[in-house]
Amino acid sequence: MNIKIRKQSGKLEDFNAEMINRAISHAAQGLKDSAQKTAQIATETSLTLYNGMTTTEIDQAVISATVQNIKDDPDFDIIASRLMLKLIYKEVLGDFKDDEDLLKKYRSDFPLYVKNGIEEKLLSEKLNIFDLEELAKNLKPENDALLNYTGISTLKHRYLIKGANQKLRETPQYFFMRLAMAMAENEKEATKMALEFYQKMSALEYIPGGSTNINAGTPSPRLSNCFLMSVDDSIDHIAKTVADVMKLSKATGGIGLAVTRLRASGSPINTNNTFSSGPIPFLHIIDSTIRAISRAGKKMGALCFYMENWHLDFQDFLDLKQNAGDDYRRARTANIAAWISDEFMMRVKADDYWYLFDPKETPDLPDLYGEEFSRRYNEYVELAEAGKMRIFKKMKAKEQFNNMIVSLQGTSHPWLTWKDAINVRALNNNTGTIMSSNLCTEITLPADKDRVAVCNLLSINLSRHLTEDKKIDFEKLKTSVQLGVLQLDNLIDVNEPPIPEANTSDKQSRAIGLGVMGLADLFEKLGFSYDNPGATELADELLE
């Protein structure tokens, strides 16, 4: 094969197939049929080569050829992971002779990584308080092998710090240590505590949320994942909400936004004797905003609108995710969710009518839930039937529910969320009515025009809490929970949300979300199917 490749210096050289074969062979070491797998990857790579290809493009071609075989044999995932790690090591640590030399450089270069990162303003100056030599000595490069290809690829493209030239500055273990240092910076024994946090994260026993992964240990510690907002029915607050969404999105936050208070289309505007265009055009503006402002340059902004289904414009809200229609009345990026009451579901069950109102005429409904909501809603129904409401719509509850299901089938929206169930079960039901969930529908906190609710996340990996004889290591799990809660509590103290309403809420409520992942992996390792009674009992035991 007579192909010229372009080196990083720009110089053209003859392609050396043997070098590629050696790299693949090294990555396949210790695996079954390694020679056969090496030959297969090399052959498939050769089909994609062309004259003038750069060395970086060749490295990526080898990885791509490997990845396409993962579906047939999980060993190819291991090979792809090793190849990707080698690229990261080369970019961050430079050339190395062998694995022993790599291990030496991995540890010896850590203090330099911190020093240079601070000088380049990539890392916080507060990281200087740690005993960097002690931390370097306790790095575990071997734990990089715990990451599969998807994990390493996600780290590389989203979470590992890059310089202004977009060159990587971190290896996976530097990344975990950066997070640990940031979470321990206010501890009396900061280095000791950082090592405890590091050992948990490095072993993948728990993992923080995405915003923490991106911003911890940097000069801009925007560490919260979830923000819940409520937009008020005034032009000033709508404009402020757009600006706040921009700031929160830039700070990598995912947003849940309650929009029920916005007056309906055709509702009178007293200041100029005209009529409102309704909430939909404003939602389109916010949708465009999150598309324009990426989350720290790593991924597109993300937001979910929440509307109660008694709103007069609820059908237009359902249509936000339709492909056809006026593009200015569509949301191409944001998600939508219906905030549904028990009153509505009882009317569906009874085949009764459902009334839709203008929030301008029913301003107290968003704040009510349960029996109080039902009582007040029925009072508005009586007023409507008596001709005392300026505008309303009347339809079969089943018809609207069917519209939701049809939309859900066609667009995956709206997500169905349950106002009464959430508020009745709220842990702190004296802090206000919960009017929405967050972007991912797992956080439920009250928010209003003066308070942006904040939650900080961490997830315990259940599959990493098994003993060698396949039993749950409850002692390790207990330690993970204790350290995880401490880490999240410390996070709140160093966190700097980008808007004052979020900062005040974060410091006052100190909301944390400690979740779990890896349940399916755990069941697979234990040989449980989902419908196995043992699986149900184990899930109950773990989560209780």
N, C-alpha and C positions, 0 to 999 in steps of 0.2 A: 504494500500500500504506500504509494508515493504522495504523502500529504505533508505540507508544511504547517507547523503550529507557531503561534505568536506568543513569545514569552512575555512576562510582565515588563521587561525592559523595552519591549517593542521589537526585539530581534526575532527573525524567523529561523526556525530550526526544523530538521526532519522529525517527523512523529516517531516516537519510540514506544512501540506496542509493549515491549517487555516491562517498561516502567509501570504502565497501567496494570499489567497482569500481576506484577509484584504487589502493588497496592491492594488490588482486589483479593489476592491470595492471603495477604496479611489480615485483611478484614474478615476473611472466612475461616481463619485459624480456629481449630477446635470444633468445628461444625461437621455434621455428617455429610459425606460426599462433597467435601470442600473443593476438590479439584474440578469436579463436574460443574459445581455452581460457579466457580471462577471462570471456567471456559464459557459457560452460558452468558454470563454478564459481559465478558470481553467481546464475545461475538455480537451480542445485541448492541453494545456500545459502538462497535466498528461501523454498524449500518447508519449511524447518525453523524459520523465525522465528515468534515468538509475542509477544504483548503483555507488556511488563514485563521482557523479556529484558535481562540485563546486558551491558555492552560486552565483558566477558571471555567470556561465553557466546557472543556473536556471533563473536568472534575464533576460538573453538574450533570453531564451526559451519562457518566458512569453511575451516579446516584439514581438518576431517572430510570436507567435500564434495570437497576436493582429493585427499585420501588415497584415497578410494574409487575414483578414476580411475587410480591408479598402475599397476594391473594391465594397463591398456590402453595406457598411454603413459608411459615413464619421465620425460618432461618434467614430469609432475605431481609426481614426487618432488622435483624441483628447486624447483618452486613451493611445495610444502608445507614444504620445508626453509627457504626464504627467509621464509615467513610465520612459522614457528616461531621462527626467529632474531630476527625483528623483535620478537616478544613478549618474548623473553629480554632483548634490548637495552633495550626500554622499561622492563622491570621492574628491571633492574640499573642502567642508566645514565640513566634518565629520558627526557624528550622530546628529540628532535634534529631539526634543520631538514632536513638532507639527508645524503648519504653522507659528504661532507667533514666535516661537523659531527660525525657519528657516529665517524669515524676519530679526530678530535681528542679527543673525550670518552673513547673507548676507552682511549687511552694516558694522558691526563691524570688519569683517575680511578683508575688502577691503584694508586699509592701510598696513596690514600685507602681503597681496598678493603682493603689489607693493614692499615693503621692501625686502621680501624673493626673489622675482623675480629679483631684482637688484643684490642681493648677489649671486644668482645662475647664474648670467649673462644671464638670460632669457629675462630681460627687460632692457631698456636703463636707464642709470643714470640720464638722462635729465628729467625723470618723477618725480624726487625729487622736482622739482621747484613748483609743484602744491600743493594747499591746499587739502590734501587727505581726511581730515575729512569732508570738505565741499562737495567734490565730492561724498564721501560715503553716506552722508545724502541725496543726490539727486538721488541715484540709484533707479531704478524702476523695482524691481524683478517681479512685476505683468506683465510686458511687455514680459516676457519669454513665456507667454501664447499666444502671437501673432504668435509664430513660429509653423509651422506644423511639422509633424514627419520628413519629408524629410529635412526641414531646420535645425532642431536640429541635426539630424544624420550627415548632411554635416558639420555643425559647429564642432561637436565632433571629427570627423575623419580627418578634413582638417585644421580647423582654430583655435580652442582653443589651447592655448599653453600647451605643456607637458614638464615635467622635464626629466632629463637624464634617470630616471627609467620608462619613458613613462606614468607616472601618470599625470592626468589632473591638471592644476594649475588655470584654469579659469572657471567661469560660463558665460553664454551668456552676461549678463550685464557687467561683468568685461571686457569681450572682446570688447564690444562697447565702453566702457569708455577708454580702452587702445588706440583704434583707435582715439578717440576724443582728448585725451591728446597729442598723437603724432602729430596730425594736428594743434594743438594750441600752441605748445611749443615755437614758436617764437613770439607769440602775446604779446602785452603789458599787457593786462588783460588775462593771459593765462587760469586761472581757469574759469573765466566767459565765455570765448570763447569755452573752452572745453565742458562746460555744454550745450551750444547752439548746438554744433556739435552732442553731445551725444543724446540730446533729439530727433533730427531728425533721427539718426540711430536706436536708441532704439525703436522708434515708427514705424520703417521700412518704413519711408517716403522717404529715399534714402539709398542706400547701395554702398560702394566702391567696386572696383574690387578685384579679388582674391589675387593678389600679395600684395596689401595694407593690406588686411585682415590678411595675414600670417605674414608679416614682420613689420608692423607699431608698433612703441614703443619698438622695440627690438634693440640690439646692431648692427644689420645689416639691416638698413632701405632700402632694395631693394623693392621699392614700385610700380614700373612701371609694367603694364600688357603687353604692346605691344612693340615689337621691329621690325623694318624693316631694312633689310640688303641687300646689293648687293655684290656678289662675283665677283672679277676681274679675268681676264684670265692670272693668273700667279701661279706657284706652291707655291710661298711664300704667296700669298694672300689666296689661297685655304687652306693652312695649318693654317694661322691665323684665317680664318673664322671658321674652325673646333674648334679651341681653344676658340674663342669668343662664339660660340654656346654652348659650354660646360659651360662657365661662366654664360651666360645669362639664360640657362636652370636651373642651380643650383640656380640662384637668382629668380626662379619661373616665368620667362618671357615666353610668347608665341611669336613665331618668324615667320615673313614672310621673305623669302629669294629669291631674284631675281637671277636667274642662267642663263639668256639669254646670257651673255657675254662669257660664257665658250665655247671654240672652239669645233667644231664638231669632231666626230669620223673620223679618216683618215686625219685630218688636219695636215700639216707638223709642226714639232718642230725643229726650226733652230739650237738650241744649240747642238743637238746630231744627227741631220739628221735622225730622226725617225718620227713616226706618232702618233698623239694623240689617246687615247682610248675613247675620248669624255667625256661628262659630267656625264653620268649615273654611272660609278663606284665611282665617287666622291660623288654623291648624296647618294649612298648606304652607304658610310662611314659616312656621316652626319646623315643619318637615324639611323645607329647603335649608333651614339653618343647620340642622344636624348633619345634613349631607355636605354642607360647605365646611363645617368645622370638624376636623378629624380628632380622634382621641389621641393626643400626644403624637400625632403623625403615624400611629401604629395601626389604627383601624377606624372605620367610619363611625360617626356618632350614632348613638342608639337611644331610642325613646319609645315609650308606650303611652298613648292617650287613653284615659279612662272616662267614660261617660255613663251616667245612670240612664236606664232605658225608658224613663218617663219623659225625657227631654223631647221637646217638640220636633227637633231636627235629628232624632235618633236614626231614622232611615238613611238620611244623607251621611250620617256618621258611619253606618254600616257600609255604605258605598265607597268610602275612602280608599279601600284596597282593591276595588274593581279595576280591571285593565282598561275597559272601554269607558268612554265619557270624557267630560271636560277635564283636562289635565290640571287645571287650576283648582279643581275640587277633588283632587286625589292626593294620597300620601304614599309616595313611592318608597320611602325609607323607614318611616316610623311604623310602629305596630299599633293596633287598637284593641281595647278590651271593654266589654260590657260590665257595668257594676250593677248587679241584679239583686233585688230585694226578695224576701220571702213572700211579701204581698203579691208580687208578680207571679211567682210560681204557684201560689194558691189559686190565683185567677186562671192560670193555664189549666190546672187540675180540674177546676170547676167549670171550665169552658165559659168563663165570664169575659166581660169587656175590660179593656185596658185603656186608660186615658193618658194622653201626652200633653204636657203643659210647657209654657214659657217660664224659665227660671226667674225671670223678672217679676212674675206674678206669684211664684211659689218659692220665695227666697230661703225659707227655713227647711225645705225638704232635704237638701244635701247634708244637713247637720243631724238629721233624725235617723234612727234605725229601730228595727224590731217593732214592738207594739206601738210605740210612739209614732213611728213612721206610718204604719198602717192607719192609725186613727186620724192623723193629719191628712194623709193622702185621700182618705175617704171623705173628709170634710171638703177638700178641693173638688172631688168628684160631685158632691152634692151642689156646690156652688156652680160648677160647670153646667149641670143639668137644669139648674134654676136660671141659667142665662146670666150669671153674675161674673163669669170669667171672660176677659176680652177675647182670648183665642185659646182653642184646645183642639185636639183630635181624639177620635174614639175609634177603637178597632178591637177585634177579638184578640185576647192575650195569646191564644194559640197561633194566630196569624203572625204576630210579631216574633214569637219564639221560633216559628218555622222559618221566618226570614233570617233569623240569626243562624240557624242550623244550615240553611242553604248557603249563606255567605261563608260560614265556617268550612263547609265542604269544598267550596270553590276557591277560597282565598286563604284558608287557614286562619281567618279572622272573622269575628272578634273572639278573643279569648274570653271565656265565661268565668267571671269572678263573683263572689257572693258576699254582698255588703253586710247582711245581718249575721251570717255565720262568723265572719271575720271580726266584727265589732263585739258580738256577744262573748267571744272567746279571747278578746284582747287582754293581755296581762295587766296593762295599765289603762283601764277604761275611764279614768278620771282626767286624762290629759287631752281629751278632745275626740271627736268622731274621726275614724279612719275613712278617707274618701277615695283611696286608691291603693294599689300595691305598687311595686317598683317595676322596672323593665322586665324582670324575669319572673314576676308574680310569686316570689317567695318571702318578701319582706312586707310587713304591714305595720305602718306607723302613721300617726296623725300629722297632717301638714295643713297650713293655711297661708294666707298672703304674707304673714310676717314670720313664718317658720318653715324652713325647708328641712324635712326629716332626712337624717343621714344614717346609714348602716355600714359597718365595717366587717368584712367577711374573711373566713378561713374554713377550710374543709379538711376533715380527718379522713385519711385513706384507710378504710377498714381492711382492705386486702393486705396491708402491710402490718397487720396486728395478729398474725397467726403464728403459733409455735411450730417447730419442726414436725411434731406429731399431729399437726392439723387441728389444733384447738385454739380457741380465742385466747389471746394473751391479755387478760383483763387488767393486769398490773401495768403493762405497757400502755394500754388504752387509757387507763386512769391518768398516767403521767402525761400522755398526749393531750387529754382534755384540760388538765390543770395548766400545762405550759401554753396551750393554745389560747385559753382564756386570758392568761397573763399577757401573752404577746398582743392580743387584741386590745386589752386595756391599756397597755403601753402605747400602742399605735395611736389611740385617741389623743394622748398627751403630746405627741410629736406631729400629729396631723395638722395641716393648714388648708382647710376647704377654701375655695376661691371666692365665696361670697359670704358676707357677715351673717345672713340668716341661717346658712348652713353651719357655720363655725359655732354660733351660739347654741344651736340645736345639738350639735355633736358633743360639745363639752357638757351641756346640761343633762341630756338623756343618756349619753354614753352607750348607745345601742350597738350591740355586737351580734353577728350571725355566725354561729359555730355549726357548720353542717357536716354531712358525711358524704363520701363517694366510695366507689369500689365495691359496692354491695354485690353486683353481678359477678365480679372477679372472685369475691369471697365465696359465693355459692358454687361457682365453677370449681374452685380448688377443693371445696368440701364435697363435691359431687351431688349437690342439691339442685333439683329443679325448682322453679318458682312456686309450683303448687304443692311442693313437699311440706307436710306439716312441720317438719324440723326447721325448714327455712322460715316459716311464719313465726315460730317460737323464737328462733334466733334473732330475727329482725326486731321482735318486741323486746327481747332481753337487751339487745345492743342499744336501742334507742330510748328505752326507759331508764 
